[in-house]
């Protein structure tokens, strides 16, 4: 079984995230996609993050009953900040019968050389890349383990959603209905 790992803060998860996850799970050779909720991205500040389990809960709400996509909290018990190469080593040991691949945006593949032990990632894992508008070609675009996918993209960001929520503006159709309802009830942001 080949599992695509879609790492993110998902702060909050929105329809753009789920469109990418669903595309990768249904229109590539991946059998499943795990949406891995990261406690802290080493390249981003933690101060704006909602609590880990709130973000995990929202991902589960967003996925609903889609059997091809799962929410994962695998990084919750690993050292913080989370480094992808360390998480993959842990998963490879825990699930020796599974093959793992990475899912990332074109902006991330362009700066992959800033990641811890990025050479190990390129050598050992397929990387499925969804294009991002305005991102120039990067040094790894032609690498044999890098596969560009034409997933539909929406110009939505979690930052935009949080900003709207802080201003009291509606974000109803930017989020899955269950996530929107949860945020309406909790005032998380």
trRosetta pair geometry for C-beta under 8 A, 3 or more apart (Angstrom, degrees):
i j d omega theta_ij theta_ji phi_ij phi_ji
1 31 4.8 -94 -157 58 80 156
1 32 6.9 15 173 10 114 108
1 97 7.4 51 28 127 92 89
1 98 5.3 -36 74 -122 93 83
1 99 7.0 -177 89 29 42 79
2 29 6.5 19 69 125 151 85
2 30 5.4 -117 110 -128 100 53
2 31 5.2 123 53 2 66 95
2 32 8.0 167 91 31 48 67
2 98 7.7 147 -100 -172 24 73
2 99 4.6 -29 -105 78 72 109
2 100 7.7 167 -158 -87 59 17
2 101 6.2 27 179 -9 100 115
3 30 6.8 70 -139 -162 18 99
3 31 6.6 -50 -74 61 56 91
3 32 5.0 -19 -116 72 82 95
3 33 7.2 146 -167 -105 68 23
3 34 5.7 27 174 -9 118 106
3 98 5.7 6 3 177 118 123
3 99 7.1 157 20 81 69 53
3 100 5.5 -28 70 -109 91 65
3 101 7.1 176 87 26 41 75
4 24 5.1 -111 88 152 166 129
4 25 7.1 -134 39 -76 124 65
4 28 7.4 67 -53 78 145 138
4 30 4.1 -20 -25 -131 112 153
4 32 7.2 -162 28 98 74 46
4 33 4.6 -26 70 -109 102 77
4 34 7.3 179 85 25 50 66
4 100 7.9 129 -104 -163 20 59
4 101 5.0 -34 -104 76 66 99
4 102 7.3 51 -158 163 71 5
4 103 4.7 59 170 -40 112 114
4 128 6.0 -27 -131 26 127 139
5 33 7.8 168 -83 -159 16 63
5 34 5.5 -17 -111 66 63 100
5 36 5.5 13 -168 -15 94 129
5 72 7.8 -53 -134 40 88 153
5 87 7.8 159 -178 120 156 125
5 88 7.6 -145 22 -89 163 88
5 91 7.7 -142 -77 -22 142 174
5 100 5.8 19 -22 -168 116 106
5 101 6.9 177 14 82 78 43
5 102 5.7 -37 63 -110 94 52
5 103 6.5 -171 79 15 40 85
6 17 7.6 134 148 -168 134 89
6 20 7.0 145 -136 113 142 110
6 21 5.4 -114 20 -97 168 91
6 24 6.9 154 -64 48 123 157
6 33 5.5 23 -8 -178 118 110
6 34 6.9 178 27 85 75 46
6 35 5.1 -30 76 -108 107 61
6 36 6.7 163 75 16 46 78
6 103 4.2 -27 -89 68 79 128
7 36 4.6 -30 -101 71 65 112
7 38 5.4 53 -175 -47 96 119
7 41 8.0 125 144 -97 114 99
7 82 7.8 -164 -155 116 131 134
7 84 6.4 -105 -28 -99 163 104
7 87 7.8 123 -94 68 129 162
7 102 7.7 -26 -1 -147 106 91
7 103 7.9 164 11 64 64 77
7 104 7.6 -5 43 -87 94 90
8 13 7.9 105 100 -99 131 80
8 17 6.6 -143 74 -127 170 126
8 35 7.0 -39 36 -168 108 87
8 36 7.3 123 21 73 59 64
8 37 7.2 -39 77 -113 65 44
8 38 6.4 -168 91 9 13 105
9 37 7.6 46 -159 -157 24 67
9 38 5.8 -60 -80 61 52 97
9 41 6.2 -72 -57 -19 102 114
9 44 7.0 -76 -52 84 138 154
9 49 6.1 -117 -161 -111 118 106
9 55 6.9 -84 164 -149 59 154
9 158 6.9 -141 87 60 108 165
10 13 4.1 1 -164 -70 105 82
10 17 6.2 86 -111 -135 91 170
10 35 6.7 71 -65 164 147 118
10 37 5.6 -75 39 -112 125 86
10 55 5.2 125 90 -178 93 105
10 58 6.7 178 144 87 108 111
10 59 5.2 24 154 -73 160 108
10 158 7.2 170 -158 -85 22 146
11 48 7.0 106 144 120 146 89
11 49 5.4 -92 -112 -127 145 66
11 50 5.8 168 -142 15 89 91
11 55 5.8 -36 -88 -109 68 126
11 158 4.9 94 76 162 65 149
11 162 7.2 0 132 -57 87 129
12 50 7.1 22 -76 10 78 143
12 55 6.9 -158 -120 -123 59 74
12 58 5.0 -92 -154 159 103 162
12 158 5.9 169 40 -137 41 104
12 161 6.3 -93 42 111 93 145
12 162 7.7 145 0 -66 81 85
12 175 6.6 12 103 -115 128 125
12 179 6.0 148 156 -180 134 125
12 183 6.6 -83 -43 -72 165 129
12 188 7.6 92 -67 87 119 139
12 189 7.5 -103 -27 -38 107 130
13 17 5.1 -102 -156 64 78 149
13 18 6.8 78 164 -46 108 95
13 35 7.4 44 -113 167 133 151
13 55 7.4 121 -27 -167 90 75
13 58 5.1 170 22 125 102 103
13 59 4.8 126 -43 -92 150 65
13 62 4.5 -107 108 -13 134 161
13 158 7.9 -15 -74 -94 16 116
13 175 7.6 99 95 -140 63 89
13 176 7.5 -7 109 11 103 110
13 179 6.1 -128 72 -107 91 154
14 17 5.6 108 55 7 58 99
14 18 7.4 -128 109 2 34 94
14 62 8.0 -103 -80 -121 8 144
14 156 5.4 -129 124 129 146 131
14 158 6.3 -166 -13 -83 118 70
14 161 5.9 -166 -77 -48 134 151
14 174 5.4 -29 -153 151 120 84
14 175 5.3 -78 -123 -94 71 64
14 176 7.9 177 -152 -10 33 70
14 179 7.6 -148 -98 101 45 156
15 18 5.5 -60 -146 44 40 109
15 19 6.0 47 155 -27 72 102
15 154 6.6 11 97 41 96 162
15 156 6.8 52 57 51 84 163
15 173 7.8 -21 -16 157 147 57
15 174 6.2 -139 13 -179 106 38
15 175 6.5 -158 -30 -112 84 15
15 176 6.4 139 -80 -54 78 65
16 19 5.8 -50 -145 31 29 112
16 20 6.7 27 156 -15 62 104
16 153 7.1 31 -148 -162 104 56
16 154 4.2 -131 -94 60 97 106
16 156 4.4 -173 -28 57 130 109
16 157 7.9 -28 42 -75 155 34
17 20 6.1 -63 -159 37 30 108
17 21 6.3 25 151 -17 67 110
17 35 7.2 74 162 -132 116 132
17 62 7.4 26 83 148 115 157
18 21 5.5 -50 -140 39 36 112
18 22 6.0 35 159 -18 67 107
18 62 5.5 -138 -71 161 129 114
18 63 7.2 -169 -120 -87 109 53
18 69 7.7 89 -142 158 77 174
18 176 6.4 71 -21 -53 161 116
19 22 6.0 -57 -145 39 26 109
19 23 6.2 31 154 -22 62 108
19 151 6.9 133 130 171 88 105
19 152 5.7 -77 164 78 130 98
19 153 7.9 162 100 -106 132 25
19 154 6.5 100 28 -6 152 113
20 23 5.7 -54 -147 35 29 113
20 24 6.3 25 158 -15 65 108
20 103 7.2 141 150 162 110 130
20 130 5.4 -85 -134 -31 114 166
20 151 5.1 68 -121 155 69 155
20 153 7.8 36 -74 -101 101 65
21 24 6.0 -60 -149 39 28 108
21 25 6.2 21 156 -15 65 113
21 33 4.7 177 -162 112 83 151
21 35 5.8 -27 -106 -70 144 109
21 63 7.8 -69 113 -102 152 93
21 69 5.1 69 150 -120 122 134
21 103 7.7 114 -102 115 60 166
22 25 5.7 -60 -142 41 30 109
22 26 5.9 -5 169 7 67 118
22 33 7.9 -115 -68 30 24 145
22 66 6.9 -84 -101 -153 97 155
22 68 7.4 90 -130 84 60 123
22 69 6.7 -58 -80 -44 62 137
23 26 6.6 -80 -139 50 19 89
23 27 5.2 -39 -171 34 64 121
23 28 7.6 61 138 -17 68 98
23 130 7.6 91 82 -98 140 127
23 149 7.0 143 134 145 118 130
23 151 4.0 134 98 -125 162 100
23 152 6.7 178 -73 22 141 76
24 27 7.3 -54 -88 53 13 78
24 28 5.4 -20 -155 18 53 129
24 30 5.6 11 157 38 83 146
24 33 5.2 92 92 -82 113 134
24 103 5.4 -11 -116 -112 165 140
24 128 5.9 116 -130 122 115 152
24 130 7.8 -89 -61 -54 107 114
24 149 6.9 102 -94 101 78 172
24 151 6.9 -23 -49 -83 77 134
25 28 7.7 14 -35 41 8 91
25 30 6.0 -79 -109 96 41 112
25 32 6.2 7 -130 -147 103 30
25 33 4.3 -95 -67 -6 102 109
25 66 7.7 95 93 159 161 120
25 68 3.9 124 164 143 132 119
25 69 5.5 -97 -51 -63 160 85
26 68 6.3 76 -61 125 83 170
27 149 7.6 126 101 -164 106 121
27 151 7.8 154 66 -96 131 77
28 128 6.2 10 -137 -125 169 144
28 147 7.8 118 -141 118 127 140
28 149 6.2 -50 -75 -107 122 139
30 33 6.2 58 134 -66 142 78
30 101 6.5 -117 -96 49 108 131
30 128 7.2 -57 -41 -34 129 157
31 68 7.8 -142 153 -143 46 85
32 68 5.7 -160 -120 -168 62 55
32 69 7.1 166 -168 -87 76 29
32 70 6.6 14 174 3 123 104
33 68 6.6 42 18 141 85 81
33 69 4.9 -14 68 -112 97 78
33 70 7.5 175 91 27 51 64
33 103 6.8 9 -137 -17 111 153
34 69 7.8 157 -92 -161 24 55
34 70 5.2 -24 -112 71 71 94
34 71 7.7 83 -163 -164 68 7
34 72 4.4 34 177 -26 113 132
34 74 7.8 37 154 -8 141 126
35 59 5.2 -162 105 -166 133 131
35 63 7.0 -158 17 -66 135 123
35 69 6.4 33 -19 -178 105 102
35 70 7.1 -166 22 91 75 41
35 71 5.4 -34 68 -109 100 55
35 72 6.5 168 75 18 43 83
36 72 4.6 -31 -101 74 65 116
36 74 6.0 -46 -133 39 106 106
36 75 6.2 85 173 -12 106 113
36 87 7.2 91 -177 172 155 152
37 52 6.6 125 132 -164 122 77
37 55 5.2 149 -153 114 130 109
37 56 4.8 -125 19 -83 164 76
37 59 5.8 -140 -64 -10 115 150
37 71 6.7 18 -23 -171 110 94
37 72 6.8 -177 12 79 73 56
37 73 6.0 -15 51 -100 110 62
37 75 7.2 -146 87 46 55 109
37 76 7.7 23 86 -55 100 97
38 41 5.5 68 118 -62 146 72
38 75 5.5 -3 -121 73 55 162
38 82 4.9 -135 -150 48 97 146
39 46 8.0 1 148 -123 70 119
39 49 8.0 98 -176 151 45 162
39 52 5.2 -18 -108 -98 83 124
39 75 5.7 -148 -1 121 91 106
39 76 6.1 122 -55 -107 117 52
39 80 5.2 -73 98 -104 129 120
39 81 7.7 -159 87 -135 90 51
39 82 6.0 125 43 -31 84 116
40 44 7.4 -154 -171 74 67 85
40 46 4.7 -34 -115 -87 115 112
40 49 7.2 -116 -94 -16 72 161
40 80 5.1 72 33 -164 119 106
40 81 4.4 -96 101 -118 105 83
40 82 6.3 147 65 5 59 86
41 44 4.2 41 74 26 114 107
41 81 6.8 7 131 -166 13 121
41 82 7.1 -43 -95 56 36 96
42 81 3.9 139 -82 115 74 147
42 82 7.1 -137 -34 62 87 47
42 83 6.3 24 -27 -83 139 76
42 116 7.4 62 32 -21 166 112
43 114 6.9 72 -92 124 132 128
45 48 6.7 76 94 6 98 92
46 49 5.3 -52 -167 14 62 123
48 162 7.1 72 178 161 115 170
49 52 7.9 24 149 -68 124 58
49 55 7.3 -40 -173 -45 93 141
50 54 4.6 -90 144 86 117 130
50 55 5.4 145 77 -54 104 91
50 188 5.3 19 -122 169 136 118
50 189 6.9 -71 -70 -72 115 80
51 54 4.5 88 64 5 88 108
51 55 7.1 -164 90 -6 45 85
52 55 6.0 -65 -156 37 29 107
52 56 6.3 26 152 -17 67 108
52 73 7.4 91 159 -139 111 106
52 76 5.8 123 163 -113 147 104
53 56 5.3 -46 -139 38 39 115
53 57 6.1 46 156 -24 65 102
53 73 7.9 16 -100 -114 67 139
54 57 5.7 -52 -148 35 29 114
54 58 6.5 29 152 -18 62 104
54 186 7.6 168 -142 153 122 163
54 188 5.9 156 176 -133 145 138
55 58 5.7 -52 -149 35 33 111
55 59 6.6 36 151 -20 64 102
56 59 5.7 -53 -152 33 33 112
56 60 6.5 32 151 -17 65 104
56 71 5.8 120 -164 162 74 130
56 73 5.2 9 -115 -80 144 108
56 76 7.8 -14 -59 -61 143 132
57 60 5.7 -55 -151 37 33 112
57 61 6.3 35 150 -19 66 105
57 182 7.3 177 124 -156 109 155
58 61 5.4 -51 -146 37 35 114
58 62 6.1 37 154 -22 66 106
58 179 5.0 68 -159 -126 93 102
58 182 6.2 -162 -101 84 83 151
58 183 7.8 45 -111 -53 124 93
59 62 5.6 -55 -147 37 30 113
59 63 6.3 30 156 -19 65 106
59 71 4.1 130 110 -113 115 120
60 63 5.9 -54 -145 35 30 109
60 71 4.6 -79 -69 4 73 152
61 64 7.2 19 173 -66 35 64
61 176 6.7 171 125 89 84 126
61 178 4.0 -151 176 121 102 118
61 179 5.1 145 100 -70 122 68
61 182 5.8 -122 -53 -27 177 142
62 175 7.5 -95 -101 -173 107 78
62 176 4.2 149 -129 17 70 142
62 178 6.8 -156 -73 68 38 105
62 179 5.0 16 -71 -45 90 126
63 66 5.2 -112 -179 44 78 106
63 69 4.9 -147 -137 103 114 111
63 70 7.1 87 -164 -115 166 20
63 71 6.0 -144 -3 -39 143 94
64 176 7.2 -149 -33 -178 109 147
64 178 6.7 147 -78 5 94 146
66 69 4.7 17 107 34 121 102
72 75 7.9 79 124 0 96 80
73 76 4.4 -3 168 -10 96 127
73 77 8.0 71 133 -8 90 86
74 77 7.7 -77 -179 37 37 89
74 78 7.2 24 141 -17 69 120
74 87 6.4 100 115 -157 117 105
74 90 7.1 156 170 104 113 127
74 91 6.6 18 -172 -78 156 101
75 78 5.1 -66 -148 37 54 116
75 82 4.4 4 -158 -111 134 142
75 87 5.7 -33 -87 -104 95 126
78 82 6.2 78 89 -114 119 88
78 86 6.5 147 180 124 134 115
78 87 6.2 -152 23 -92 175 77
78 90 6.3 -108 -95 -34 128 165
79 82 7.7 153 89 -93 57 48
79 86 7.2 -47 49 142 102 160
82 86 7.3 -144 -165 66 58 113
82 87 6.1 31 -173 -50 103 122
83 86 4.5 74 73 8 96 109
83 87 7.0 -175 87 -10 47 86
83 115 7.5 136 -156 -174 86 84
83 116 4.4 -19 -153 44 133 141
83 117 7.7 77 160 29 128 100
84 87 5.6 -57 -147 38 34 111
84 88 6.2 33 157 -19 68 107
84 102 7.0 39 -174 -111 138 130
84 115 6.4 -16 33 -169 118 132
84 116 7.5 163 41 55 73 92
84 121 6.6 31 109 -90 122 132
85 88 5.8 -53 -147 36 30 112
85 89 6.6 34 152 -22 62 103
85 115 7.3 136 -25 148 105 105
85 116 5.5 -123 25 100 125 93
85 117 4.3 68 -103 72 175 117
85 118 7.7 -116 -56 -76 124 32
85 120 5.3 77 -135 75 123 129
85 121 6.0 -101 -86 -54 91 94
86 89 5.7 -50 -149 32 34 113
86 90 6.5 35 151 -18 64 105
86 116 7.5 5 -21 96 96 139
87 90 5.7 -55 -152 36 33 113
87 91 6.3 30 152 -17 67 108
88 91 5.6 -54 -142 40 33 110
88 92 6.1 37 157 -24 66 106
88 100 6.1 -170 -137 96 92 146
88 121 7.4 139 6 -103 162 81
88 124 7.8 134 145 99 142 125
88 125 6.7 -80 -143 -59 151 145
89 92 5.8 -52 -146 33 28 113
89 93 6.6 24 155 -15 61 107
90 93 6.0 -63 -155 38 28 108
90 94 6.1 18 155 -13 67 114
91 94 5.7 -60 -137 44 31 106
91 95 5.8 -23 177 31 71 107
91 98 7.6 -71 160 81 99 122
91 100 5.8 70 113 -58 136 155
92 95 7.2 -72 -123 63 16 70
92 96 7.0 53 170 -101 57 55
92 100 6.9 -104 -73 14 79 127
93 96 7.1 -2 -152 -66 22 85
95 98 4.1 -7 141 24 119 119
95 100 8.0 102 80 -49 122 109
100 125 6.3 -36 102 -125 82 115
101 125 5.7 154 -125 -178 47 91
101 126 4.2 -26 -126 71 114 93
101 127 6.9 -170 -176 -81 85 27
101 128 6.0 62 141 -13 123 101
102 121 6.7 11 -18 -165 150 113
102 125 5.5 73 -11 135 98 132
102 126 7.4 -170 30 95 68 50
102 127 4.6 -12 67 -117 106 75
102 128 6.9 -173 93 27 51 70
103 127 7.9 166 -85 -164 22 57
103 128 4.8 -21 -106 71 70 104
103 129 7.9 170 -157 -82 48 29
103 130 7.4 29 -176 -13 90 100
104 108 4.0 -94 171 77 123 139
104 109 5.8 142 97 -48 119 82
104 127 6.5 -26 27 -170 108 102
104 128 7.6 135 23 78 58 56
104 129 5.9 -24 75 -109 74 71
104 130 7.7 -156 104 25 29 76
105 108 5.1 99 59 5 72 99
105 109 7.5 -143 100 -2 39 86
105 129 7.0 65 -178 -159 13 75
105 130 5.7 -42 -110 69 59 86
105 131 7.9 22 -161 146 69 7
105 132 4.8 53 177 -50 110 121
105 135 7.8 155 149 -37 95 164
106 109 5.8 -52 -142 37 37 107
106 110 6.3 44 156 -26 65 106
106 129 5.7 88 -81 171 61 113
106 130 6.9 -99 -26 96 82 44
106 131 4.9 30 -38 -140 136 42
106 132 4.1 -147 49 17 103 88
106 135 4.3 151 115 82 115 151
106 138 7.5 170 -179 -5 76 118
106 148 7.7 35 -89 -124 102 102
107 110 5.8 -55 -154 30 29 116
107 111 7.0 -3 158 7 62 108
107 132 4.9 -19 -28 40 92 161
107 135 5.1 -126 -74 -104 67 138
108 111 6.4 -77 -151 51 32 89
108 112 6.6 66 149 -70 67 77
108 129 7.9 -157 66 -126 93 96
109 112 5.4 -8 -151 -37 40 117
109 127 6.6 133 -103 141 113 136
109 129 4.9 -18 -30 -110 147 136
109 138 5.7 168 115 54 80 146
109 140 5.5 -125 174 75 93 118
109 141 7.1 103 129 -80 128 63
109 146 6.3 101 -151 -138 139 129
110 135 5.9 -146 -28 -178 146 112
110 136 7.1 99 -127 71 142 69
110 137 7.8 165 -104 158 103 21
110 138 3.3 -159 -117 -75 65 136
110 139 7.7 104 -149 16 52 69
110 140 7.7 -156 -97 34 28 95
111 114 5.0 -15 165 14 92 119
111 115 7.8 111 122 -29 74 86
111 138 7.4 -101 -32 -130 41 143
112 115 5.5 -41 -166 11 54 119
112 118 4.9 132 153 -152 86 136
112 121 7.1 -129 -170 80 119 138
112 122 7.4 104 142 -58 143 108
112 138 7.5 111 10 142 96 146
112 140 5.6 -9 38 0 138 154
113 118 5.6 -134 -110 53 32 160
113 139 6.9 19 -33 57 128 136
113 140 7.9 176 -42 -37 88 117
114 118 7.6 74 48 -46 29 139
115 118 4.3 105 68 -77 97 100
115 121 6.9 4 102 0 139 147
117 120 4.4 4 154 12 107 120
117 121 7.1 123 114 -18 76 86
118 121 5.3 -50 -158 32 47 116
118 122 6.4 42 150 -16 74 104
119 122 5.8 -57 -149 41 34 108
119 123 6.0 30 155 -19 67 112
120 123 5.8 -59 -142 40 28 110
120 124 5.9 -12 171 12 65 120
121 124 6.8 -83 -137 50 17 86
121 125 5.5 -48 -164 41 61 116
121 127 7.0 58 154 -68 103 122
122 125 7.7 -51 -78 51 10 75
122 127 7.4 -38 -104 -15 58 132
122 140 6.7 -119 -106 -139 127 128
122 143 5.8 -72 -153 -177 114 153
122 145 5.6 154 -165 52 57 136
122 146 7.7 -24 -129 -46 89 95
123 145 7.5 -145 -88 -26 7 156
125 145 6.6 94 90 176 42 134
126 145 5.4 -141 -111 -169 45 80
126 147 6.3 8 -178 0 103 118
127 140 8.0 6 69 141 150 131
127 143 7.9 30 41 86 122 124
127 145 5.8 68 10 129 89 90
127 146 5.0 -22 70 -108 108 64
127 147 6.9 165 83 24 52 71
128 147 5.3 -26 -108 73 60 103
128 149 5.6 17 -175 -15 94 129
129 146 6.0 12 -11 -170 127 92
129 147 6.7 165 19 80 80 46
129 148 5.1 -39 74 -104 103 59
129 149 6.6 160 73 17 45 79
130 148 8.0 118 -105 -159 19 63
130 149 5.5 -42 -90 72 66 96
130 151 4.2 -40 -124 38 119 123
130 153 6.8 148 158 -79 115 102
131 135 7.3 -168 -170 49 67 117
131 148 6.4 46 -59 -164 92 108
131 149 7.8 -150 -14 74 79 49
131 150 6.9 2 8 -113 118 52
131 151 7.7 174 26 44 72 76
131 153 6.9 -97 81 -39 76 140
132 135 4.4 62 76 -12 98 131
132 153 7.1 154 -113 -131 47 154
133 153 6.9 -179 -25 105 95 151
133 155 7.2 -28 26 -88 137 106
135 138 7.7 -28 158 -36 103 103
137 141 4.9 -56 -162 -15 91 160
138 141 5.4 132 58 -37 67 95
140 143 4.6 -20 -168 -11 76 127
140 146 5.5 133 144 -51 93 153
141 146 6.4 -132 -146 111 23 148
141 148 7.4 17 -155 -53 85 123
142 146 7.5 56 63 58 9 124
143 146 4.3 79 65 1 95 112
156 160 6.5 -124 -162 60 56 134
156 161 7.2 45 178 -47 97 104
156 174 5.5 169 -144 -153 137 105
157 160 4.5 102 60 2 84 100
157 161 7.1 -149 98 -3 49 84
158 161 5.4 -53 -149 38 38 114
158 162 6.2 40 152 -20 69 103
159 162 5.8 -54 -147 37 30 110
159 163 6.3 31 153 -20 64 107
160 163 5.7 -56 -148 36 29 112
160 164 6.4 30 154 -19 64 105
160 174 8.0 -126 102 -161 108 159
161 164 5.8 -54 -150 35 31 111
161 165 6.4 31 153 -19 64 106
161 171 5.0 85 -143 -144 85 151
161 174 5.7 -166 -98 115 108 140
161 175 7.0 98 -140 -57 141 106
161 189 7.8 106 124 38 82 173
162 165 5.6 -55 -148 36 32 113
162 166 6.4 34 153 -21 65 104
162 189 4.8 -133 -136 -161 79 144
163 166 5.7 -53 -150 33 31 112
163 167 6.5 18 155 -8 64 110
164 167 5.9 -68 -151 45 31 104
164 169 4.0 -88 -165 73 86 111
164 170 7.3 -55 164 69 124 24
164 171 5.0 128 95 -64 138 106
165 168 7.6 44 -176 -71 31 22
165 169 7.3 -87 -61 54 24 69
165 171 6.2 -41 -61 -6 85 135
165 183 6.8 -85 -118 172 138 130
165 189 4.3 65 99 88 144 121
166 189 6.4 -85 -56 141 77 94
171 174 4.6 -63 -177 42 82 121
171 175 5.9 56 129 -10 101 109
171 180 6.9 -163 95 -117 82 98
171 183 7.7 -26 67 94 121 154
172 175 7.1 -94 -167 42 21 92
172 180 5.3 70 -135 -151 54 149
175 179 4.3 -119 171 89 115 114
175 180 4.4 149 82 -60 119 84
175 183 7.0 31 101 9 176 137
176 179 4.7 84 60 9 84 106
176 180 7.0 -154 90 -8 39 88
177 180 5.6 -56 -147 36 31 113
177 181 6.3 31 156 -19 66 105
178 181 5.7 -51 -147 36 31 112
178 182 6.4 36 152 -22 63 105
179 182 5.6 -51 -149 34 33 114
179 183 6.4 29 154 -15 65 106
180 183 5.9 -59 -149 39 29 108
180 184 6.3 34 151 -23 65 106
181 184 5.5 -52 -147 33 32 115
181 185 6.4 25 156 -15 64 109
182 185 5.9 -64 -152 39 29 107
182 186 6.0 0 162 -1 67 119
182 188 7.8 13 133 -16 89 130
183 186 6.2 -67 -129 48 29 96
183 187 7.7 93 179 -75 59 20
183 188 5.8 -83 -126 26 74 108
183 189 6.9 -8 -150 14 113 101
